[in-house]
Amino acid sequence: MPNQTSSSTPSVSLVGITKEFPQRGGGGKVVAVDHVSLDIHQGEFLTLLGPSGCGKTTMLRLIAGFEMPTAGKVFYSGKDVTLLPPNKRDMAMVFQSYALFPHMSLFENIAYGLRIRKLSRSEIEKRVGQALDLVGLTGLGERRPNQLSGGQQQRVALARALVMEPNVLLFDEPLSNLDAKLRVQMRSEIHGLQRRMHISSIYVTHDQVEAMALSDRIVVMNAGNIEQIGTPSEIYRRPATRFVADFIGRANFVETRVEAIEGEGVSVNILGKRVNRPITPPVQIGAPLVAVLRPEGLKLRHDPTLQQAHVDQAMYLGSEIEYIVHLGDQRLVVVETDPRASQIFAEGETVGIDFIDETLHLLPA
């Protein structure tokens, strides 16, 4: 199994990639990917994240060679592979549907690609055994897919990709057919496996939690374009657009205006409190802004010096409690973690509302 080291040459590069499909019924084209350029670094776990129809799966298929771009080029380790078929790209894909052969044993499923490559029997047995060990299925090689749980079948699909010793591993929403508990378990296993092997991985999902848990970097897509690229922390704490802020986790949006410019930041009034925060690009005094406040960054407490909010709903969830409050005509979601009975506010109560300054993020309106 490969154990790669970092390199200055990107593992995969997309340069000005566009993909158009004919519109159903004719009379036009649908642009699935629109002039996208992107570098995937050697050994990193990069996730393409976005809603259905945003172009993320099309981008993965372009990288794999299952689709040809309308314009632009795909590079692998500095070489142009735009016109190469999938079997010439030194990549392997784990599919959403597992795509296992039901009449074959697990061993035969995993060995299928190696036999096409005409490897020796001893080499095939060695590599299939290693792959089964890696995914925790040691000793189950003679079973058929219908004798396995969904999670085990997904492990076989992963083993089948790993046994080919690819330099790039591609995942097309591989956990979407699993129940919630299995998704968490498999997510942890994929994360640990990728970290141990240091294999370049490109993962497609619409699940924000999955993307945050697995990724070194996240590419947030919308309508065939890249909205933002960054680490999970950067994407969550400093979203570049309102779309990103709204799609990643949950956010409250509060309208405000620039009251003063102070150094590299601006002064604004949020929930009755004046704060100074940086903003890009530069704006003028009086310019409209939108403050992004995550639910966990808001705080409720009995304090008459704060702006007062009305508690409409209080939903106790064990490790946290979620409030929906109204402040004038503004509806806000507040999440308090580790709630204690003495600190829980009742529906119908009026309480002061505050926020943690560092959690506030400003966007141009």
C-alpha positions as CSV (number, residue, x, y, z in Angstrom):
1,M,0.0,0.0,0.0
2,P,1.3,3.5,-0.9
3,N,2.8,5.8,1.7
4,Q,3.3,9.1,0.0
5,T,5.2,12.2,1.1
6,S,4.3,15.8,0.3
7,S,5.5,17.3,-2.9
8,S,5.6,20.8,-4.4
9,T,3.8,19.4,-7.5
10,P,0.0,19.1,-6.9
11,S,-1.3,15.6,-7.1
12,V,-4.2,16.7,-9.3
13,S,-4.8,20.1,-11.0
14,L,-7.8,21.4,-12.8
15,V,-7.1,24.4,-15.1
16,G,-10.1,26.3,-16.5
17,I,-12.4,23.3,-16.5
18,T,-15.8,23.7,-18.0
19,K,-18.4,21.0,-18.6
20,E,-21.6,21.5,-20.5
21,F,-24.4,19.1,-21.1
22,P,-27.2,19.3,-23.6
23,Q,-30.4,20.6,-22.1
24,R,-33.3,18.1,-22.0
25,G,-35.5,18.5,-25.0
26,G,-32.8,20.4,-26.8
27,G,-32.6,24.1,-27.3
28,G,-29.6,24.9,-25.1
29,K,-26.9,23.7,-22.8
30,V,-26.6,23.3,-19.0
31,V,-23.2,24.4,-17.6
32,A,-22.4,21.9,-14.8
33,V,-18.9,23.2,-14.1
34,D,-18.0,26.7,-15.0
35,H,-14.3,27.6,-15.6
36,V,-13.0,26.0,-12.4
37,S,-9.3,25.9,-11.5
38,L,-8.2,23.9,-8.5
39,D,-5.1,22.2,-7.1
40,I,-5.3,19.1,-4.9
41,H,-2.1,18.7,-2.9
42,Q,-0.2,15.5,-2.5
43,G,-1.5,13.4,0.5
44,E,-4.4,15.8,1.4
45,F,-8.0,14.9,2.0
46,L,-10.1,17.4,0.0
47,T,-13.9,17.4,-0.1
48,L,-16.1,18.8,-2.8
49,L,-19.2,20.0,-0.8
50,G,-22.4,21.6,-2.0
51,P,-26.1,21.0,-2.6
52,S,-27.5,18.7,-5.3
53,G,-26.8,19.9,-8.8
54,C,-23.9,22.2,-7.8
55,G,-21.4,20.3,-10.0
56,K,-19.4,18.4,-7.4
57,T,-20.0,14.9,-8.8
58,T,-19.4,16.1,-12.3
59,M,-16.0,17.5,-11.1
60,L,-15.1,14.2,-9.6
61,R,-16.0,12.4,-12.8
62,L,-13.9,14.8,-14.8
63,I,-10.9,14.0,-12.5
64,A,-11.6,10.3,-12.8
65,G,-11.9,10.4,-16.6
66,F,-15.5,9.3,-16.8
67,E,-16.4,12.6,-18.3
68,M,-14.4,14.7,-20.8
69,P,-14.3,18.5,-20.2
70,T,-15.9,20.9,-22.7
71,A,-12.9,23.2,-22.1
72,G,-9.9,23.2,-19.8
73,K,-7.4,20.6,-18.8
74,V,-6.8,18.0,-16.1
75,F,-3.3,17.4,-14.8
76,Y,-2.0,14.5,-12.7
77,S,1.5,14.9,-11.1
78,G,2.2,17.7,-13.7
79,K,1.2,15.6,-16.7
80,D,-1.8,16.4,-18.9
81,V,-4.3,13.5,-18.6
82,T,-7.3,15.3,-20.0
83,L,-7.9,12.7,-22.7
84,L,-6.7,9.6,-20.9
85,P,-9.3,7.0,-20.0
86,P,-9.9,6.2,-16.3
87,N,-7.8,3.0,-16.3
88,K,-4.7,5.1,-17.3
89,R,-4.9,7.7,-14.5
90,D,-3.6,5.8,-11.4
91,M,-6.8,6.6,-9.5
92,A,-9.5,4.4,-7.9
93,M,-13.0,5.3,-7.0
94,V,-15.3,4.2,-4.2
95,F,-18.9,4.5,-5.4
96,Q,-22.1,5.3,-3.6
97,S,-23.8,2.1,-4.6
98,Y,-20.8,-0.2,-3.6
99,A,-21.0,-1.8,-7.1
100,L,-20.0,-5.3,-5.9
101,F,-20.4,-8.4,-8.0
102,P,-23.1,-10.4,-6.1
103,H,-22.0,-13.8,-7.5
104,M,-18.4,-13.3,-6.4
105,S,-16.9,-13.8,-3.0
106,L,-15.3,-10.8,-1.2
107,F,-11.9,-12.1,-2.2
108,E,-12.9,-12.3,-5.9
109,N,-14.5,-8.8,-5.8
110,I,-11.3,-7.3,-4.3
111,A,-9.0,-9.2,-6.6
112,Y,-11.0,-8.4,-9.8
113,G,-8.8,-5.4,-10.9
114,L,-5.6,-7.2,-10.0
115,R,-6.5,-10.1,-12.3
116,I,-7.2,-7.7,-15.1
117,R,-3.7,-6.5,-14.6
118,K,-2.5,-10.1,-14.8
119,L,-0.7,-10.1,-11.5
120,S,0.6,-13.5,-10.1
121,R,-1.6,-15.6,-7.9
122,S,0.7,-15.1,-4.9
123,E,0.8,-11.3,-5.4
124,I,-3.0,-11.2,-5.6
125,E,-3.4,-13.2,-2.4
126,K,-0.9,-11.1,-0.6
127,R,-2.5,-7.8,-1.7
128,V,-6.1,-8.9,-1.1
129,G,-5.1,-10.1,2.4
130,Q,-3.5,-6.8,3.2
131,A,-6.6,-4.9,1.9
132,L,-8.9,-7.0,4.0
133,D,-6.7,-6.4,7.1
134,L,-6.7,-2.7,6.4
135,V,-10.5,-2.4,6.4
136,G,-11.1,-4.8,9.3
137,L,-12.5,-7.8,7.3
138,T,-9.7,-10.3,8.0
139,G,-10.9,-13.9,7.5
140,L,-14.1,-13.0,5.6
141,G,-12.8,-13.3,2.1
142,E,-15.0,-16.3,1.2
143,R,-18.3,-14.6,2.1
144,R,-20.7,-13.2,-0.6
145,P,-21.8,-9.5,-0.5
146,N,-25.4,-10.6,0.5
147,Q,-23.9,-12.1,3.7
148,L,-22.6,-8.7,4.8
149,S,-24.1,-5.6,6.4
150,G,-24.1,-2.3,4.5
151,G,-21.1,-1.0,6.5
152,Q,-19.2,-4.2,5.7
153,Q,-20.1,-3.9,2.0
154,Q,-18.8,-0.4,1.9
155,R,-15.5,-1.6,3.5
156,V,-15.2,-4.2,0.6
157,A,-15.7,-1.4,-1.9
158,L,-12.9,0.6,-0.1
159,A,-10.6,-2.5,-0.1
160,R,-11.2,-3.0,-3.8
161,A,-10.0,0.5,-4.4
162,L,-7.1,0.4,-2.1
163,V,-5.8,-3.0,-3.4
164,M,-5.0,-1.3,-6.7
165,E,-2.5,0.9,-4.8
166,P,-3.7,4.1,-6.5
167,N,-2.0,7.5,-5.9
168,V,-5.4,9.2,-5.8
169,L,-8.5,7.8,-4.1
170,L,-11.9,9.2,-5.2
171,F,-15.1,9.0,-3.1
172,D,-18.5,9.6,-4.6
173,E,-20.8,10.0,-1.6
174,P,-19.8,6.6,-0.3
175,L,-21.7,6.8,3.0
176,S,-25.1,8.1,1.8
177,N,-26.7,4.6,1.8
178,L,-25.8,3.8,5.4
179,D,-27.8,4.6,8.6
180,A,-26.7,7.4,10.9
181,K,-24.7,5.2,13.3
182,L,-22.9,3.4,10.5
183,R,-22.1,6.7,8.8
184,V,-20.3,8.0,11.9
185,Q,-18.4,4.7,12.3
186,M,-17.3,4.5,8.6
187,R,-16.5,8.2,8.6
188,S,-14.0,7.6,11.4
189,E,-12.5,4.5,9.7
190,I,-12.0,6.4,6.4
191,H,-10.4,9.3,8.3
192,G,-8.0,7.0,10.2
193,L,-7.1,5.0,7.1
194,Q,-6.4,8.1,5.0
195,R,-4.2,9.6,7.7
196,R,-2.2,6.3,8.1
197,M,-1.7,5.9,4.3
198,H,-1.3,9.6,3.5
199,I,-3.0,9.0,0.1
200,S,-4.4,11.9,-1.9
201,S,-8.2,11.7,-1.5
202,I,-11.0,13.6,-3.2
203,Y,-14.4,13.2,-1.5
204,V,-17.8,14.3,-2.7
205,T,-20.7,14.9,-0.2
206,H,-23.6,17.2,0.5
207,D,-23.2,16.4,4.3
208,Q,-21.5,19.3,6.0
209,V,-20.7,17.4,9.2
210,E,-19.0,14.6,7.1
211,A,-17.0,17.3,5.2
212,M,-15.9,19.0,8.4
213,A,-14.9,15.7,10.1
214,L,-12.8,14.3,7.2
215,S,-11.2,17.1,5.3
216,D,-7.9,19.0,5.3
217,R,-9.6,21.4,3.0
218,I,-13.2,21.9,1.8
219,V,-14.3,23.2,-1.6
220,V,-17.8,24.7,-1.3
221,M,-19.6,24.7,-4.7
222,N,-22.7,26.4,-5.9
223,A,-24.1,26.4,-9.4
224,G,-20.9,25.0,-11.1
225,N,-18.6,27.5,-9.4
226,I,-16.4,27.5,-6.3
227,E,-17.7,29.7,-3.6
228,Q,-14.8,29.2,-1.1
229,I,-11.8,26.9,-0.5
230,G,-10.4,26.6,3.0
231,T,-9.9,24.4,6.1
232,P,-13.0,23.3,7.9
233,S,-12.3,26.0,10.6
234,E,-11.8,28.8,7.9
235,I,-15.0,27.8,6.1
236,Y,-17.1,27.7,9.3
237,R,-15.7,30.7,11.2
238,R,-14.9,33.0,8.2
239,P,-17.3,32.2,5.4
240,A,-16.6,34.2,2.3
241,T,-20.2,34.6,1.2
242,R,-23.7,34.4,2.7
243,F,-24.3,31.1,0.7
244,V,-21.3,29.5,2.5
245,A,-22.4,30.8,5.9
246,D,-25.9,29.4,5.4
247,F,-24.8,26.1,3.9
248,I,-22.1,25.2,6.4
249,G,-23.8,24.6,9.8
250,R,-26.4,27.1,10.9
251,A,-26.2,30.9,11.0
252,N,-28.1,33.9,12.2
253,F,-27.9,36.9,9.9
254,V,-28.3,40.4,11.4
255,E,-28.3,43.5,9.2
256,T,-26.1,46.4,10.3
257,R,-24.1,49.4,8.9
258,V,-20.5,50.6,9.2
259,E,-20.4,53.3,11.9
260,A,-16.7,54.0,11.8
261,I,-13.5,52.7,10.2
262,E,-10.8,51.8,12.7
263,G,-7.5,50.5,11.3
264,E,-8.2,47.4,9.2
265,G,-11.6,46.9,10.8
266,V,-14.9,48.6,11.0
267,S,-17.1,49.5,13.9
268,V,-20.7,48.2,13.9
269,N,-23.6,48.0,16.4
270,I,-24.9,44.4,16.8
271,L,-27.7,43.6,19.3
272,G,-27.1,46.9,21.1
273,K,-23.3,46.3,21.4
274,R,-20.6,48.2,19.5
275,V,-17.8,46.0,18.2
276,N,-14.8,46.3,15.9
277,R,-14.2,43.5,13.3
278,P,-12.1,43.1,10.2
279,I,-13.9,42.9,6.8
280,T,-12.8,42.2,3.2
281,P,-13.0,44.0,0.8
282,P,-12.8,47.5,2.3
283,V,-16.1,49.4,2.8
284,Q,-17.1,53.0,3.5
285,I,-18.9,54.5,6.5
286,G,-22.6,53.9,6.2
287,A,-22.2,50.8,4.0
288,P,-24.7,48.0,4.7
289,L,-23.3,44.8,6.2
290,V,-24.5,41.4,7.3
291,A,-23.3,40.0,10.6
292,V,-23.0,36.2,10.8
293,L,-23.7,34.9,14.3
294,R,-23.5,31.1,14.8
295,P,-26.1,29.8,17.3
296,E,-23.4,28.7,19.8
297,G,-21.9,32.2,19.7
298,L,-25.0,33.7,21.2
299,K,-25.7,33.8,24.9
300,L,-28.8,34.3,27.0
301,R,-28.8,35.5,30.6
302,H,-30.8,37.5,33.0
303,D,-29.1,40.9,32.6
304,P,-31.2,44.1,32.3
305,T,-28.3,46.0,30.7
306,L,-28.5,43.8,27.6
307,Q,-31.1,43.9,24.8
308,Q,-34.1,41.8,25.8
309,A,-35.3,38.9,23.7
310,H,-38.5,36.8,24.0
311,V,-38.0,33.0,24.3
312,D,-40.5,31.4,21.8
313,Q,-39.2,27.8,22.0
314,A,-36.8,25.9,24.2
315,M,-35.8,22.4,23.0
316,Y,-33.8,20.3,25.4
317,L,-31.5,17.9,23.5
318,G,-29.4,16.5,26.4
319,S,-25.9,17.8,25.7
320,E,-27.4,21.1,24.5
321,I,-30.5,23.2,24.5
322,E,-31.7,25.1,21.5
323,Y,-33.7,28.3,21.8
324,I,-35.7,30.2,19.3
325,V,-36.0,33.8,20.4
326,H,-37.4,37.0,19.0
327,L,-35.7,40.4,19.3
328,G,-38.1,42.9,17.7
329,D,-38.8,41.4,14.3
330,Q,-35.5,39.4,14.3
331,R,-35.8,35.7,14.8
332,L,-32.6,34.1,16.2
333,V,-31.5,30.6,17.0
334,V,-29.4,30.2,20.2
335,V,-27.6,27.0,21.3
336,E,-26.3,26.5,24.8
337,T,-24.1,23.5,25.4
338,D,-24.0,21.4,28.6
339,P,-27.2,23.1,30.0
340,R,-27.8,22.9,33.8
341,A,-31.3,22.9,35.2
342,S,-30.7,26.2,37.0
343,Q,-29.6,27.9,33.7
344,I,-32.4,26.8,31.4
345,F,-34.8,29.5,30.3
346,A,-38.5,28.8,30.0
347,E,-40.7,29.5,26.9
348,G,-42.3,32.9,27.3
349,E,-39.5,34.3,29.4
350,T,-37.8,37.6,28.5
351,V,-34.0,37.4,28.8
352,G,-30.9,39.4,27.9
353,I,-29.1,38.4,24.7
354,D,-25.4,38.7,24.1
355,F,-22.7,37.2,21.8
356,I,-19.1,36.2,22.0
357,D,-17.2,39.0,20.1
358,E,-14.7,36.6,18.5
359,T,-17.5,34.5,16.9
360,L,-18.9,37.5,15.0
361,H,-18.1,37.6,11.2
362,L,-19.0,40.4,8.9
363,L,-20.0,40.2,5.2
364,P,-20.8,42.9,2.7
365,A,-24.6,43.1,2.3
